[in-house]
Amino acid sequence: MNRNDARLAAGWKFEAFWACFLALMLFFTGLAAAQESAETKLKVSDTPLTAEQLAVYRTVLHGWMENEVSAINLSVQTIPFPTSGAFDAGDCGKDLELEPLTPGVVHRFRPADLPQLGSDKIVLVDPEWQQREVADNDPGKTIREGRSIEDAVRNGFAHGLVTVSEIRFDKAHKHAIVSYGFRCGGLCGNGGTVILEKVESGWQRKSHCSNWIS
């Protein structure tokens, strides 16, 4: 092997080494990201919702759309309290001394909780399954298929999905903050974040931090 060939061989080995090194770095970076994603996956609490939590949810849900729908399809699982993204409620109640959040932990409603939620129209549903129902019955879709606007909207409402967030209490448990949402299609839905106050007769709405409509 002459000197030029030796140099070429050495250069090739160097490039091959760095290619392998970079490939390994990318592999382990991806593995670490996957592990981090797995670690941040939502954890469903084993602890049932308390009477106090159910009373808060009852106030949020009470009277909401009961006159417009035959059933309120409530997600069986809560969602995390939103502290980022389009529906960020992290600044809601900033004048209150709030309890710290428990990231990544959600709760499930049980059939035994339904009487305490205060409406016989509430039906617990799997959110992923119900989201498919929402897509199939989106008023925009069914209008294009020939339904009247009134019938399409009524049908969309009947198949809509209601979600509620984890509750954020203040340390004295005199105030509670909840985000909620109703989705019945791409341009069908509403929601917001509400602050509730505990009074002698129970929980009542005090103010809204935000509202959205689509």
C-alpha positions in Angstrom: 0.0 0.0 0.0 1.5 3.4 -1.0 1.4 6.5 1.1 -1.7 7.9 -0.7 -3.6 4.7 -0.2 -2.6 4.6 3.4 -3.9 8.1 3.9 -7.2 7.3 2.1 -7.6 4.2 4.3 -7.0 6.1 7.4 -9.5 8.8 6.4 -12.1 6.2 5.6 -11.6 4.6 9.0 -11.9 8.0 10.8 -15.1 8.8 8.9 -16.5 5.3 9.6 -15.7 5.7 13.3 -17.5 9.1 13.5 -20.5 7.7 11.6 -20.8 4.9 14.0 -20.3 7.2 17.0 -23.0 9.6 15.8 -25.4 6.7 15.1 -24.9 5.5 18.6 -25.5 8.9 20.0 -28.7 9.3 18.0 -29.8 5.8 19.2 -29.3 6.5 22.9 -30.8 10.0 22.6 -33.9 8.5 21.0 -34.0 5.8 23.7 -33.7 8.4 26.5 -36.5 10.4 24.9 -38.7 7.3 24.7 -38.0 6.5 28.3 -38.8 10.1 29.3 -42.1 9.9 27.3 -43.0 6.7 29.0 -42.2 8.2 32.4 -44.4 11.2 31.8 -47.4 9.1 30.6 -50.5 9.8 32.5 -51.1 7.8 35.7 -54.6 7.0 36.8 -54.9 7.4 40.5 -56.0 4.4 42.5 -57.8 6.7 45.0 -61.5 7.3 44.3 -62.7 10.8 43.9 -63.8 12.4 47.2 -67.2 13.7 48.1 -65.7 17.2 47.9 -64.2 16.7 44.4 -67.5 15.3 43.2 -69.4 18.2 44.6 -67.1 20.6 42.7 -67.7 18.6 39.4 -71.4 18.6 40.1 -71.4 22.4 40.2 -69.4 22.6 37.0 -71.7 20.2 35.2 -75.0 21.4 36.8 -77.4 22.7 34.2 -74.8 22.7 31.5 -76.5 21.9 28.2 -79.1 19.8 29.9 -81.8 21.4 27.8 -80.0 20.8 24.5 -78.9 17.2 24.7 -80.5 13.9 25.6 -77.3 12.6 27.2 -74.1 14.2 28.6 -71.3 12.0 27.5 -68.7 12.6 30.2 -65.2 11.2 29.8 -64.7 8.5 32.4 -61.2 10.0 33.0 -60.2 13.5 33.9 -57.5 15.4 32.1 -54.5 17.1 33.6 -55.0 20.7 34.8 -53.8 22.8 31.7 -50.7 24.8 32.4 -49.5 25.2 28.8 -50.8 25.3 25.3 -53.8 27.1 23.9 -55.9 26.5 27.0 -53.2 27.4 29.6 -54.9 28.1 32.9 -51.7 28.3 34.9 -52.3 32.0 35.8 -55.9 31.3 36.8 -56.4 32.1 40.5 -52.9 33.6 40.8 -54.2 35.7 43.8 -55.0 32.5 45.6 -52.7 30.4 47.7 -53.1 27.3 45.6 -52.1 23.7 46.4 -49.2 22.4 44.2 -50.2 20.3 41.2 -49.4 16.6 40.9 -48.1 16.4 37.3 -49.3 13.5 35.2 -51.9 12.1 37.7 -55.6 11.9 36.7 -58.7 10.3 38.2 -61.5 8.1 36.9 -65.2 8.5 37.6 -67.0 5.4 38.8 -70.6 4.4 38.2 -71.2 4.8 41.9 -70.2 8.5 41.5 -73.0 9.3 39.1 -75.7 10.1 41.7 -73.4 12.7 43.3 -72.9 14.4 40.0 -76.5 15.5 40.0 -77.9 14.6 36.6 -79.5 11.5 35.3 -78.4 12.5 31.8 -74.7 11.9 32.5 -73.2 8.8 30.9 -69.6 7.8 31.5 -67.8 7.1 28.2 -64.4 6.1 27.0 -62.9 9.3 25.6 -61.0 7.7 22.7 -64.2 5.8 21.6 -66.3 8.9 22.0 -63.9 11.0 20.0 -64.5 8.7 17.1 -68.2 9.2 17.6 -67.7 12.9 17.5 -65.8 12.6 14.2 -68.4 10.4 12.6 -71.2 12.8 13.7 -69.5 16.1 13.2 -72.3 18.5 12.0 -70.1 19.8 9.2 -69.8 16.3 7.9 -73.4 15.3 8.2 -74.7 18.5 6.6 -72.5 17.7 3.6 -74.2 14.3 3.6 -77.6 15.8 3.4 -78.9 16.4 6.9 -80.6 19.7 7.8 -78.6 22.1 9.8 -80.9 21.8 12.9 -80.8 18.0 12.8 -77.1 17.9 12.2 -76.4 20.1 15.2 -78.8 18.2 17.4 -77.2 14.9 16.4 -73.7 16.4 16.9 -74.6 17.6 20.4 -76.0 14.1 21.3 -72.7 12.5 20.4 -70.4 15.2 21.9 -67.8 14.6 24.5 -67.5 16.4 27.8 -64.2 16.5 29.6 -63.2 18.0 33.0 -59.7 18.6 34.3 -58.2 17.8 37.6 -59.3 20.2 40.3 -56.9 22.7 41.7 -57.9 23.7 45.2 -56.5 26.6 47.3 -54.8 25.5 50.5 -57.9 26.3 52.6 -60.2 24.4 50.2 -62.4 27.5 50.0 -61.8 27.9 46.2 -61.5 25.4 43.4 -60.4 25.8 39.8 -61.5 23.5 37.0 -61.2 23.5 33.2 -63.9 21.9 31.2 -64.8 21.4 27.5 -67.5 20.1 25.2 -66.5 18.9 21.7 -69.0 17.9 19.0 -66.9 18.5 15.9 -64.2 20.5 14.3 -66.3 23.7 14.5 -68.6 22.6 17.3 -67.8 23.0 20.9 -67.1 25.3 23.9 -65.4 25.3 27.2 -63.3 27.3 29.6 -61.8 27.5 33.1 -63.9 28.4 36.1 -63.2 29.4 39.7 -65.6 28.1 42.3 -66.1 29.3 45.8 -67.3 27.3 48.8 -70.2 28.9 50.7 -72.6 27.6 53.4 -74.8 25.9 50.8 -72.0 24.3 49.0 -69.9 25.2 45.9 -70.9 28.0 43.5 -69.3 29.6 40.4 -67.4 32.7 41.3 -65.7 33.8 38.0 -64.3 32.6 34.7 -60.6 32.8 33.8 -61.2 31.9 30.2 -63.9 30.8 27.7 -63.6 29.3 24.2 -66.0 28.4 21.5 -65.5 26.7 18.1 
